[in-house]
Amino acid sequence: MRPEGRGLTAAVALAALVSLGGCSAEYYWQSAAGQLDLIARAKPLDEVIASTGDARLKDRLELARALRAFATAELGLPDNGSYRRYADLGRPFVVWNVFAAPEFSLELREWCFPVAGCVNYRGYFREADAREEAARLAAQGYDVHVGGVPAYSTLGWFDDPLLSSFIRYPEVELARLMFHELAHQLVYAPGDTAFNESFATAVEEAGLERWIASRPPAEAEKLAAERDRSDRLRATFRRLVAETRERLAQVYAEPADEATGRREKVRAFETMREAFAREQAGAPGLAGYDRFFAGEGGGGPNNASLASVGLYTGLLPAFRVLLASEGGDLPRFYARVRDLAALPKDQRNAALAATVEMRARSSAMDGRHRLLPHGACPAGRRG
């Protein structure tokens, strides 16, 4: 079947879900209409490259085509119609995700859908619709966060096109994004956002490292420097988020009256913003996170925005260990992750935790052996 035919079939199936009724019907209609609009806008890469007078766009599309071929040939990612067409959206983001968390909690609200299962956000193709939903949730007392999204995966139901919302990214960031979204088509555990996003981030990291290694030496050196700079900025941001999450977890866990809880919450976020300002003074590249720290209506970050960050990296250390335990062999890594995805959520989390613990014990033992004098045996062992 032609790629666009498969997409249309999936969209029609999605539209049929409006029979669920009520406000769900309206939400599914906007989802189906938004996806159909992407399909209608998407044009084959050869056609766009041949017809565009935009030299930068042409360059980016040719790079994306090379990245797409590399993803299949070298990373074992799906060989299908995704990222072989291009759609000009005429807007900065493809969707806007709405996140919500209670006033005194870092646990995000869940919404449950057919196929995708339960996820910690609700996506809208029109920013106005996302803002309307956020306002409704805020009126109920939730902390809310609306995040613009440059790309998303339809898990293989559609042939995801390259989009104007991300095609002009620097090479390192374009590679990250494409490898990440293609990974979602490979393995997906319904109802476990942290598992899915952390897995895709692990694939993104491994894929980027291999892409850089495949380039000519001078180009590879330049890309590696760009990646390292980006990683440093990400690490700084994630550290600030992690420190604030830890402080707020203590505030929310301790019994206190609401007034005290609110004061401590405000203080935690003020401390975070002050720390960000200090870091930004020495690293202007952190300006890319200004939108996050501005928050909804200029009110700064909140529980919802803070919790949304953890979705993408919460289990990342475990997936890094899992990949390393397979000697960096991606097909074997994918097979292990598929096995984990088939388990109930509590069992796969326990399995990931056990993998990390085992690696930590192994590293500790290696370190102990390195400290022994030459020819010595650990206590209790004799040669």
C-alpha positions as CSV (number, residue, x, y, z in Angstrom):
1,M,0.0,0.0,0.0
2,R,1.3,3.5,-0.8
3,P,2.6,5.3,2.3
4,E,-0.1,8.0,2.2
5,G,-2.8,5.3,1.9
6,R,-1.6,3.7,5.1
7,G,-1.7,7.1,6.8
8,L,-5.2,7.8,5.6
9,T,-6.4,4.5,6.8
10,A,-5.0,5.2,10.3
11,A,-6.5,8.7,10.3
12,V,-10.0,7.4,9.4
13,A,-9.6,4.8,12.2
14,L,-8.7,7.5,14.6
15,A,-11.7,9.6,13.5
16,A,-13.9,6.7,14.2
17,L,-13.0,6.9,17.8
18,V,-15.3,9.9,18.2
19,S,-18.0,7.4,18.9
20,L,-16.6,7.4,22.4
21,G,-18.7,10.5,22.8
22,G,-18.7,13.6,25.0
23,C,-15.7,15.9,25.1
24,S,-13.6,12.9,24.0
25,A,-15.3,13.2,20.6
26,E,-14.2,16.8,20.2
27,Y,-10.6,15.9,21.2
28,Y,-10.4,13.0,18.8
29,W,-11.8,15.0,15.9
30,Q,-9.1,17.7,16.3
31,S,-6.5,14.9,16.5
32,A,-7.7,13.3,13.3
33,A,-8.1,16.6,11.5
34,G,-4.6,17.7,12.5
35,Q,-3.0,14.5,11.3
36,L,-4.9,14.6,8.0
37,D,-3.6,18.1,7.5
38,L,-0.1,16.9,7.9
39,I,-0.6,14.2,5.3
40,A,-2.1,16.7,2.9
41,R,0.8,19.1,3.3
42,A,3.6,16.5,3.0
43,K,5.4,16.3,-0.3
44,P,8.2,13.9,-1.5
45,L,11.7,15.1,-0.7
46,D,12.9,14.9,-4.3
47,E,10.0,17.2,-5.4
48,V,10.7,19.8,-2.7
49,I,14.5,19.8,-3.1
50,A,14.1,20.2,-6.9
51,S,11.6,23.0,-6.6
52,T,12.7,25.1,-3.6
53,G,14.6,28.3,-4.1
54,D,15.6,28.3,-0.4
55,A,19.2,27.1,-0.3
56,R,19.1,26.5,3.4
57,L,16.0,24.4,3.2
58,K,17.5,22.3,0.4
59,D,20.7,21.7,2.4
60,R,18.7,20.7,5.5
61,L,16.5,18.3,3.5
62,E,19.5,16.6,1.9
63,L,21.1,16.3,5.4
64,A,17.8,14.8,6.7
65,R,17.8,12.3,3.9
66,A,21.3,11.2,4.8
67,L,20.4,10.9,8.4
68,R,17.3,8.8,7.5
69,A,19.4,6.4,5.5
70,F,22.0,6.1,8.3
71,A,19.2,5.4,10.9
72,T,18.1,2.3,9.0
73,A,21.5,1.1,7.8
74,E,23.6,1.7,10.9
75,L,21.1,2.0,13.8
76,G,18.6,-0.7,12.8
77,L,15.7,1.8,13.0
78,P,12.5,1.2,10.9
79,D,12.8,1.3,7.2
80,N,9.5,2.8,6.1
81,G,8.1,6.1,4.7
82,S,8.8,8.2,7.7
83,Y,10.9,11.3,7.1
84,R,10.9,10.8,3.3
85,R,8.4,13.6,2.8
86,Y,8.3,17.3,3.9
87,A,5.5,19.4,5.2
88,D,5.6,23.2,5.7
89,L,3.3,23.9,8.7
90,G,3.2,27.7,8.7
91,R,3.5,27.7,12.5
92,P,6.3,27.2,15.0
93,F,5.2,23.9,16.5
94,V,3.3,20.9,15.2
95,V,1.4,20.4,18.4
96,W,1.1,21.9,21.9
97,N,1.1,19.5,24.9
98,V,-0.7,20.3,28.0
99,F,0.7,19.0,31.4
100,A,-1.1,19.3,34.7
101,A,0.0,18.5,38.3
102,P,-1.7,19.1,41.7
103,E,-0.7,22.1,43.7
104,F,1.4,20.1,46.1
105,S,2.6,17.2,44.0
106,L,5.0,16.4,41.2
107,E,2.9,13.6,39.9
108,L,1.5,14.5,36.5
109,R,-2.2,13.9,35.6
110,E,-2.8,11.1,33.2
111,W,-5.1,10.9,30.2
112,C,-5.9,7.5,28.6
113,F,-6.4,6.9,24.9
114,P,-6.9,3.9,22.7
115,V,-3.6,2.4,21.3
116,A,-1.3,4.9,23.1
117,G,-2.6,3.9,26.5
118,C,-2.3,6.4,29.4
119,V,0.1,9.3,28.9
120,N,1.0,12.3,31.0
121,Y,-0.1,15.0,28.6
122,R,-2.8,16.0,26.1
123,G,-1.8,17.3,22.7
124,Y,-3.5,19.9,20.5
125,F,-2.8,20.9,16.9
126,R,-4.0,24.5,17.7
127,E,-2.3,26.5,20.4
128,A,-5.6,28.2,21.3
129,D,-7.2,24.8,22.1
130,A,-4.2,23.9,24.3
131,R,-4.4,27.2,26.1
132,E,-8.2,26.7,26.6
133,E,-7.6,23.3,28.1
134,A,-4.8,24.6,30.3
135,A,-7.1,27.4,31.6
136,R,-9.8,24.8,32.4
137,L,-7.4,22.7,34.4
138,A,-5.9,25.8,36.2
139,A,-9.4,26.7,37.3
140,Q,-9.6,23.3,38.9
141,G,-6.5,24.1,41.0
142,Y,-3.9,22.4,38.9
143,D,-0.4,23.7,38.1
144,V,-0.4,23.7,34.3
145,H,2.3,23.8,31.6
146,V,1.8,24.2,27.8
147,G,4.8,23.1,25.8
148,G,5.2,23.6,22.1
149,V,6.4,20.3,20.4
150,P,8.4,20.4,17.1
151,A,7.8,16.7,16.3
152,Y,6.1,13.6,17.5
153,S,5.8,10.0,16.5
154,T,2.7,8.2,15.4
155,L,4.3,4.9,16.3
156,G,4.3,3.6,12.7
157,W,0.6,4.2,12.1
158,F,1.5,7.1,9.8
159,D,4.6,7.9,7.8
160,D,5.8,10.9,9.8
161,P,7.1,13.7,7.6
162,L,9.9,16.1,8.1
163,L,8.4,19.3,9.4
164,S,9.2,23.0,9.1
165,S,9.1,23.2,12.9
166,F,12.5,21.4,13.1
167,I,14.1,21.0,9.7
168,R,16.4,24.1,10.3
169,Y,17.8,22.8,13.5
170,P,21.6,22.5,13.7
171,E,22.9,19.1,12.5
172,V,23.4,17.6,16.0
173,E,19.9,18.6,17.1
174,L,18.3,17.4,13.9
175,A,20.0,14.0,14.2
176,R,18.9,13.7,17.9
177,L,15.3,14.4,17.0
178,M,15.1,12.1,14.0
179,F,16.7,9.1,15.8
180,H,14.6,9.8,18.9
181,E,11.3,9.8,17.1
182,L,12.1,6.8,14.9
183,A,13.0,4.8,18.1
184,H,9.4,5.2,19.2
185,Q,8.3,3.2,16.2
186,L,10.6,0.4,17.2
187,V,9.5,-0.2,20.8
188,Y,6.5,1.3,22.7
189,A,5.0,0.4,26.1
190,P,1.5,1.7,26.3
191,G,0.8,3.8,29.3
192,D,4.5,4.3,30.4
193,T,5.7,7.7,29.2
194,A,8.9,7.6,31.2
195,F,10.0,4.2,29.8
196,N,9.2,5.2,26.2
197,E,10.9,8.6,26.3
198,S,14.0,7.4,28.2
199,F,14.5,4.5,25.8
200,A,14.2,6.9,22.8
201,T,16.7,9.3,24.4
202,A,19.1,6.4,24.9
203,V,18.8,5.6,21.2
204,E,19.2,9.2,20.3
205,E,22.5,9.4,22.2
206,A,23.9,6.3,20.7
207,G,22.8,7.2,17.2
208,L,24.3,10.7,17.5
209,E,27.6,9.3,18.7
210,R,27.8,6.9,15.7
211,W,26.7,9.5,13.2
212,I,29.5,11.8,14.4
213,A,32.0,8.9,14.2
214,S,30.9,8.2,10.6
215,R,31.8,11.7,9.4
216,P,35.2,12.9,8.0
217,P,37.7,13.8,10.7
218,A,37.4,17.6,10.5
219,E,33.6,17.5,10.3
220,A,33.4,14.9,13.1
221,E,35.5,17.2,15.4
222,K,33.3,20.1,14.8
223,L,30.1,18.1,15.4
224,A,31.6,16.5,18.6
225,A,32.3,20.0,19.9
226,E,28.7,21.1,19.1
227,R,27.3,18.0,20.8
228,D,29.5,18.4,23.9
229,R,28.4,22.1,24.3
230,S,24.8,21.0,23.9
231,D,25.3,18.2,26.5
232,R,26.8,20.6,29.0
233,L,23.8,23.0,28.7
234,R,21.4,20.1,29.0
235,A,23.3,18.8,32.0
236,T,23.1,22.1,33.7
237,F,19.4,22.5,33.1
238,R,18.7,18.9,34.3
239,R,20.7,19.5,37.4
240,L,18.7,22.6,38.3
241,V,15.5,20.7,37.7
242,A,16.7,17.7,39.7
243,E,17.7,19.8,42.7
244,T,14.4,21.6,42.7
245,R,12.4,18.4,42.4
246,E,14.3,17.0,45.4
247,R,13.6,20.1,47.5
248,L,9.9,20.1,46.5
249,A,9.5,16.4,47.2
250,Q,10.6,17.1,50.8
251,V,8.2,20.0,51.1
252,Y,5.3,18.0,49.8
253,A,6.1,15.0,51.9
254,E,6.2,16.8,55.2
255,P,2.9,17.6,56.9
256,A,2.3,21.3,56.9
257,D,-0.6,23.7,56.5
258,E,-1.3,25.0,53.0
259,A,0.0,28.5,53.7
260,T,3.4,27.1,54.8
261,G,3.5,24.7,51.8
262,R,2.8,27.5,49.4
263,R,5.6,29.7,50.9
264,E,8.1,26.8,50.7
265,K,7.0,26.0,47.1
266,V,7.5,29.7,46.1
267,R,10.9,29.7,47.8
268,A,12.0,26.6,46.0
269,F,11.1,28.0,42.5
270,E,12.7,31.3,43.4
271,T,15.9,29.6,44.3
272,M,15.8,27.7,41.0
273,R,15.4,30.9,39.0
274,E,18.2,32.6,40.9
275,A,20.5,29.6,40.2
276,F,19.5,29.6,36.5
277,A,20.4,33.3,36.3
278,R,23.8,32.7,37.8
279,E,24.5,29.8,35.5
280,Q,23.3,31.8,32.5
281,A,25.7,34.6,33.2
282,G,28.6,32.2,32.5
283,A,26.8,30.2,29.7
284,P,24.8,32.4,27.4
285,G,23.7,29.3,25.5
286,L,21.3,28.6,28.3
287,A,19.0,31.3,26.9
288,G,17.4,28.5,25.0
289,Y,15.7,27.6,28.3
290,D,14.3,31.1,28.9
291,R,10.9,30.0,27.8
292,F,10.8,27.2,30.4
293,F,11.8,29.7,33.2
294,A,9.3,32.3,32.0
295,G,6.5,29.8,32.6
296,E,2.8,30.2,31.9
297,G,1.9,33.9,31.6
298,G,5.4,34.8,32.9
299,G,4.7,33.1,36.2
300,G,7.8,31.0,36.1
301,P,8.1,27.2,36.3
302,N,5.7,25.1,38.3
303,N,5.0,21.5,39.3
304,A,3.7,20.6,35.9
305,S,6.7,22.0,33.9
306,L,9.1,20.6,36.4
307,A,7.6,17.1,36.2
308,S,7.4,17.2,32.4
309,V,11.2,17.3,32.2
310,G,11.6,14.1,34.1
311,L,9.5,12.2,31.6
312,Y,12.4,12.2,29.1
313,T,15.3,11.3,31.3
314,G,14.0,9.6,34.5
315,L,15.0,6.1,33.4
316,L,17.8,7.1,31.0
317,P,20.6,5.9,33.3
318,A,19.1,2.5,33.3
319,F,18.9,2.3,29.5
320,R,22.5,3.5,29.2
321,V,23.5,0.6,31.5
322,L,21.4,-1.8,29.5
323,L,23.0,-0.8,26.2
324,A,26.5,-1.0,27.7
325,S,25.7,-4.5,29.1
326,E,25.0,-5.6,25.5
327,G,28.4,-4.2,24.4
328,G,26.7,-1.4,22.5
329,D,25.0,-3.9,20.2
330,L,21.8,-2.1,19.2
331,P,19.9,-5.1,17.9
332,R,20.5,-7.0,21.1
333,F,19.6,-3.9,23.1
334,Y,16.3,-3.5,21.2
335,A,15.5,-7.1,21.8
336,R,16.0,-6.6,25.6
337,V,13.9,-3.5,25.6
338,R,11.1,-5.3,23.7
339,D,11.1,-8.0,26.4
340,L,10.9,-5.3,29.1
341,A,8.1,-3.5,27.3
342,A,6.0,-6.7,27.3
343,L,6.2,-6.9,31.1
344,P,3.8,-5.2,33.5
345,K,5.1,-1.7,34.4
346,D,6.2,-2.6,38.0
347,Q,8.1,-5.6,36.8
348,R,9.9,-3.8,34.0
349,N,10.9,-1.0,36.4
350,A,12.2,-3.6,38.8
351,A,14.2,-5.2,36.0
352,L,15.7,-1.9,35.0
353,A,16.6,-1.1,38.6
354,A,18.2,-4.6,39.0
355,T,20.3,-4.0,35.9
356,V,21.6,-0.7,37.3
357,E,22.3,-2.3,40.7
358,M,24.1,-5.2,39.0
359,R,26.3,-2.8,37.0
360,A,27.0,-0.8,40.2
361,R,28.1,-3.9,42.1
362,S,30.3,-5.0,39.2
363,S,31.9,-1.6,39.0
364,A,32.5,-1.6,42.7
365,M,34.1,-5.0,42.5
366,D,36.3,-3.9,39.6
367,G,37.4,-0.9,41.6
368,R,38.2,-3.1,44.6
369,H,40.3,-5.4,42.5
370,R,42.2,-2.5,41.0
371,L,43.1,-1.3,44.5
372,L,44.7,-4.7,45.5
373,P,48.5,-5.0,45.5
374,H,49.8,-7.0,42.6
375,G,49.5,-10.7,43.3
376,A,47.2,-10.2,46.2
377,C,43.8,-12.0,46.5
378,P,40.6,-10.6,48.1
379,A,39.9,-11.7,51.7
380,G,38.5,-15.2,51.7
381,R,40.1,-16.1,48.4
382,R,43.4,-18.0,47.8
383,G,45.0,-18.7,44.6
